[in-house]
Amino acid sequence: MNLEGKILGGRYELIEKIGNGGMATVYRAKCHVLKRDVAVKILRDEFTTDEEFIKRFNVEAQAIACFTHPNIVSVYDVGQDGNLHYIVMELVKGKTLKEIIVEDGKLGWRWSLKVATQIASALESAHKKNIIHRDIKPHNIIITEEGVAKVTDFGIAKAVSNSTMTAFGTTIGSVHYFSPEHARGSITDAKSDLYSLGVVMYEMVTGKVPFDADTPVSVALKHMQEEPVPPCTINPDLPSSVNDIILKALQKDANQRYNSATEMINDLNNALKNPDGKFVNKLSTGILDETKKIDISEIQKGNNRHAKEPEKKTGKFAKMNQYFEKHPIVKVAAMTGIAVLVLVVTFLLATSIIELVDRIKNKGNTEIPIPDFVGKTWEEAEKIAEELELTIKKEEKHDKEIEKGKIISQKPKYQEDFKIQKDQEILITVSLGQEMTTVPKVIGLKKDEATKALKKAKLTVKVEEEFSDEVEEGYVIKQQYQENEEIMAGEEILITVSSGIEQVTVPDLSGKTEAEAKKAISDAKLKWKSTSKTSDSSKPNGVVVSQSITANSVVDKETEITITVNEFEEIKSGTININVKSLTGYETLYDAEGNEVVAESVNLVVEVDGEQVDSRTVSKASTNESIRIDAKGTVTVKVKIDGNKKAERSFNLNDGSITID
């Protein structure tokens, strides 16, 4: 059952599945209360009706949540949502120690000691609180990206006062890492965890577990009955102190192992400082017989017996004895020859026995250089494996670079001068070539739905956004490849997602002329709707004094705007030039001597729009009587001479001046 997207306890949103275990499935989740990523372990459906399993599941949190340690994965919460039982834990980014061993084979002994010290430190803290892990194995140890070891899955840990029996009458955990007492179903305690840590160390420095067989039962029997091959035999570069630490941890008799994790940590630290030191305390295993006490009286009785007179020799060897007594040199030579013969026979027999033991001990474990299979075909690999009597296992996967049928990688990796046991299986990965996939249609889907569909089709996704007047925000409006087009898996596909109608900022139009305002509206991707007029002499004339949408507001593109322009007639100045002479019909008069006679005077009156603006007495001969007036727009000018209207003219002050004659 896929629970991605479900929210547990109204708090933990399950994002993606990141692992499976024997009892539970692990998801990466988002805690919406503390805003952090966590790991959520959910009990499998088949166990939810088993009260014993639920009890064991809940005990994981109860056992470990009571304390924190830098080398233990923290437990934050435990709960139940419907029929889902879950535990919330620290989300650790990294690889399991098992993954690292599978990828790299045997690991450097110094790095292995540092990791083992961190694991032992975690166990030391747990053991002090009477918590036994009982399932220490590389699968349950995560190495973070910073190189820190963290022990996880205290799922079968059980808080005790002294020690515990295997729960539920059966074995729990991984048989390759069982202690002998765990395999027998006997009492397990802190020393059982240290035995399992010894197995983990063995695997780190050799690349293999100390005991392996075709069935779990056979492996368990080996834990109980067989002695491990010393790790230094498999890895000659291993310092003697590291070899001694591992073998002490792997003692069948728990009393011969380390008494505590603290004691083991001390030896691990010493091994880093003095790799070839002899500081590991090896207790007697009872192989040698104890020294026997001999009663002095027995010795004395023997001496007395030898002191008696020897009896006369008779029998078939009497003559030979008499001969040797008469010829002592011959006797010495004969005895020497017999002794040499006995030594030779003994040596040959011992050599034969040793060779036989070695053949039995190393049967099926002959070391050979590991072949380099990368770049070859599977058929070529099979031929090489057959010649070397190796076991190879095939897996296939797609690869962009390696052509179909060629080997991409192998585990263990090829290393110059690196040897493996003949019975060690080599995993070979063969290329299926470039994987192809069919592009799904994602136009019209929400961005998250489209991304999920494309990832399901084994494509990577690049998203860009674009404004759209027709498509709602968050929906795909374009995709780089057409629906059902076949392309390479893993290729990046660009999708364009609508960001909705474009939003624009309304410009400030105040003080602009109508033409300037219309241009500013267009430049801002808005629309001019209409212009209204107002007449307010207190404000600037001919410019925008208000707008229908407040300046700096954010609105949809193409929104219409109405503006109001202030327009009124302003008072302007103009000049009226009056030709009185022309209006009166005056003719020039001369006296007898020919001099011009001064004209008679007349009364000149000027009216603008019915109001008198000027009155003066002027000569009839005047041709340019200039009168300045102030008015708005077009005015009607009347000229009267001596009370009689002589002229009437319309005059726009914008023209500047007018002449009336």
Secondary structure as GFF3:
##gff-version 3
##sequence-region A 1 661
A	DSSP	beta_strand	7	8	.	.	.	ID=ss1
A	DSSP	beta_strand	12	20	.	.	.	ID=ss2
A	DSSP	beta_strand	24	31	.	.	.	ID=ss3
A	DSSP	beta_strand	36	43	.	.	.	ID=ss4
A	DSSP	three_ten_helix	45	47	.	.	.	ID=ss5
A	DSSP	alpha_helix	51	64	.	.	.	ID=ss6
A	DSSP	beta_strand	75	81	.	.	.	ID=ss7
A	DSSP	beta_strand	84	90	.	.	.	ID=ss8
A	DSSP	beta_strand	94	96	.	.	.	ID=ss9
A	DSSP	alpha_helix	97	104	.	.	.	ID=ss10
A	DSSP	alpha_helix	109	128	.	.	.	ID=ss11
A	DSSP	beta_strand	131	132	.	.	.	ID=ss12
A	DSSP	three_ten_helix	138	140	.	.	.	ID=ss13
A	DSSP	beta_strand	141	144	.	.	.	ID=ss14
A	DSSP	beta_strand	149	151	.	.	.	ID=ss15
A	DSSP	beta_strand	158	159	.	.	.	ID=ss16
A	DSSP	three_ten_helix	167	169	.	.	.	ID=ss17
A	DSSP	three_ten_helix	175	177	.	.	.	ID=ss18
A	DSSP	alpha_helix	180	184	.	.	.	ID=ss19
A	DSSP	alpha_helix	190	206	.	.	.	ID=ss20
A	DSSP	alpha_helix	216	225	.	.	.	ID=ss21
A	DSSP	alpha_helix	231	234	.	.	.	ID=ss22
A	DSSP	alpha_helix	240	249	.	.	.	ID=ss23
A	DSSP	three_ten_helix	254	256	.	.	.	ID=ss24
A	DSSP	alpha_helix	261	273	.	.	.	ID=ss25
A	DSSP	alpha_helix	296	307	.	.	.	ID=ss26
A	DSSP	alpha_helix	318	326	.	.	.	ID=ss27
A	DSSP	alpha_helix	328	361	.	.	.	ID=ss28
A	DSSP	beta_strand	367	369	.	.	.	ID=ss29
A	DSSP	alpha_helix	378	388	.	.	.	ID=ss30
A	DSSP	beta_strand	391	397	.	.	.	ID=ss31
A	DSSP	beta_strand	407	411	.	.	.	ID=ss32
A	DSSP	beta_strand	419	421	.	.	.	ID=ss33
A	DSSP	beta_strand	425	431	.	.	.	ID=ss34
A	DSSP	beta_strand	436	438	.	.	.	ID=ss35
A	DSSP	alpha_helix	447	456	.	.	.	ID=ss36
A	DSSP	beta_strand	460	466	.	.	.	ID=ss37
A	DSSP	beta_strand	476	479	.	.	.	ID=ss38
A	DSSP	beta_strand	486	488	.	.	.	ID=ss39
A	DSSP	beta_strand	492	498	.	.	.	ID=ss40
A	DSSP	beta_strand	503	505	.	.	.	ID=ss41
A	DSSP	alpha_helix	514	523	.	.	.	ID=ss42
A	DSSP	beta_strand	527	534	.	.	.	ID=ss43
A	DSSP	beta_strand	544	547	.	.	.	ID=ss44
A	DSSP	beta_strand	554	556	.	.	.	ID=ss45
A	DSSP	beta_strand	560	566	.	.	.	ID=ss46
A	DSSP	beta_strand	571	578	.	.	.	ID=ss47
A	DSSP	alpha_helix	580	584	.	.	.	ID=ss48
A	DSSP	beta_strand	601	608	.	.	.	ID=ss49
A	DSSP	beta_strand	611	619	.	.	.	ID=ss50
A	DSSP	beta_strand	625	632	.	.	.	ID=ss51
A	DSSP	beta_strand	634	641	.	.	.	ID=ss52
A	DSSP	beta_strand	644	652	.	.	.	ID=ss53
A	DSSP	three_ten_helix	653	655	.	.	.	ID=ss54
A	DSSP	beta_strand	657	660	.	.	.	ID=ss55
###
